[in-house]
Amino acid sequence: MAIVRTRKVIDDAGAAAVLAAAEQAANAHGHRVVMAVVDPWGELVELRRTAGAQIASSRVAVDKARTAAIFVRPSREMEEQVTAGRIGALALHGASCLTGGIPLTVDGEVVGAIGTSGETPDEDEAISLAGAAASYSYAEVPALTQEGARL
């Protein structure tokens, strides 16, 4: 029984690469946004703002990224649940039911997420998708398994 496994986690250089690609997409369309990259646990790794982005977007970008990371799906899916009438999704701890958060994956494992805020939901998501499409690096770190936690 293994008590520790190896987990992939986006590193600082990887976060910078994701944000560079997202920023390039935002600037190409003149979008004023805040972009955030978080680790798999939803903790902030790096935040970047384009010129003229509203202050409120800083917190919202982090929340969208955190949602994508901890719920292991684009935040759009959470917003769609609410729109379809599942109001209870609004009560999920840590969930921001707003479009614009995209998980970052390596070999099917979420290594982090990017969230963008400041423009329309579709524009925010397109910027995050551009960032997620970038080539990014990650680190491999030890992580406790469920069996290890039980011990």
C-alpha positions in Angstrom: 0.0 0.0 0.0 1.5 3.3 -1.1 1.1 6.2 1.2 2.7 8.8 -1.1 2.4 9.2 -4.9 3.8 11.7 -7.4 1.5 14.6 -8.4 2.0 17.0 -11.3 1.6 20.7 -10.4 2.0 23.7 -12.6 5.2 25.6 -11.7 6.1 29.3 -11.9 7.5 29.0 -15.4 4.4 27.1 -16.6 2.1 29.7 -15.1 4.1 32.5 -16.8 3.8 30.7 -20.2 0.0 30.2 -19.7 -0.5 33.9 -18.8 1.8 35.1 -21.7 -0.4 33.3 -24.2 -3.6 34.5 -22.6 -2.3 38.1 -22.4 -1.3 37.9 -26.1 -4.9 36.8 -27.0 -6.4 39.6 -24.8 -4.2 42.3 -26.3 -4.9 41.2 -29.8 -8.5 42.1 -29.3 -8.0 45.1 -27.0 -9.6 43.3 -24.0 -9.1 44.7 -20.5 -8.9 41.7 -18.3 -7.3 40.1 -15.3 -5.9 36.6 -15.7 -5.0 34.3 -12.9 -3.3 30.8 -12.7 -3.9 28.6 -9.6 -2.5 25.3 -8.6 -4.7 22.1 -8.4 -5.8 23.1 -4.9 -7.0 26.5 -6.1 -4.2 28.5 -4.6 -2.9 31.5 -6.6 0.4 31.0 -8.5 0.4 34.1 -10.6 -1.9 37.0 -11.5 -1.6 39.4 -14.5 -3.6 42.5 -15.6 -3.9 44.1 -19.0 -4.0 47.9 -19.1 -7.3 49.4 -18.0 -8.7 46.2 -16.4 -11.2 46.9 -13.6 -10.0 46.2 -10.0 -13.0 43.9 -9.2 -11.8 41.5 -12.0 -8.8 40.5 -9.9 -10.8 38.6 -7.3 -13.2 37.2 -9.9 -10.4 35.8 -12.1 -8.9 34.0 -9.1 -12.4 32.6 -8.2 -13.0 31.4 -11.8 -9.6 29.7 -11.9 -10.1 28.1 -8.4 -13.5 26.7 -9.5 -12.0 25.1 -12.6 -9.2 23.6 -10.5 -11.1 22.2 -7.6 -14.2 21.1 -9.5 -12.0 19.7 -12.3 -14.1 21.2 -15.1 -14.6 24.5 -16.9 -16.4 27.0 -14.7 -18.9 27.4 -17.6 -20.3 24.0 -16.6 -21.1 25.4 -13.1 -22.8 28.5 -14.6 -24.8 26.3 -16.9 -26.1 24.3 -13.9 -27.4 27.5 -12.3 -28.9 28.7 -15.5 -30.7 25.4 -15.9 -32.2 25.8 -12.5 -29.8 24.0 -10.2 -29.6 27.0 -7.8 -28.0 24.7 -5.2 -24.7 25.0 -7.2 -24.4 28.5 -5.9 -24.0 27.1 -2.4 -21.1 24.8 -3.3 -18.1 26.0 -1.2 -15.4 27.5 -3.4 -17.6 27.6 -6.5 -17.8 30.7 -8.7 -20.6 29.9 -11.2 -19.2 32.2 -13.9 -17.8 31.4 -17.3 -14.0 32.0 -17.8 -12.2 29.3 -15.8 -10.4 26.5 -17.6 -8.5 23.5 -16.0 -4.9 23.0 -17.1 -4.2 19.3 -17.6 -1.3 17.0 -18.2 -2.0 13.3 -19.1 -5.6 13.8 -17.8 -4.5 15.2 -14.5 -5.4 18.7 -13.4 -2.2 20.6 -12.7 -3.8 24.0 -12.2 -6.3 26.3 -13.9 -6.6 29.7 -15.5 -9.4 32.2 -14.9 -10.0 35.4 -16.8 -12.4 38.3 -15.9 -13.2 41.7 -17.3 -15.0 41.2 -20.6 -18.0 39.1 -21.7 -18.2 35.5 -20.5 -17.4 34.2 -23.9 -14.5 36.6 -24.3 -13.1 35.7 -20.9 -13.3 32.0 -21.7 -11.7 32.5 -25.1 -8.7 34.2 -23.4 -8.5 31.4 -20.8 -8.6 28.8 -23.6 -5.8 30.5 -25.4 -3.7 30.4 -22.2 -4.6 26.7 -21.6 -3.5 25.9 -25.2 0.1 27.1 -24.5 2.9 24.7 -23.8 3.6 24.9 -20.1 5.9 23.3 -17.6 5.0 21.6 -14.3 6.7 20.0 -11.4 6.3 16.6 -9.9 5.8 16.7 -6.2 5.0 14.1 -3.5 1.3 13.8 -2.4 -0.4 11.8 0.2 -2.6 9.0 -1.1 -6.0 8.1 0.4 -4.4 5.1 1.9 -1.7 7.2 3.5 -4.3 9.6 4.9 -6.2 6.7 6.5 -3.1 5.7 8.3 
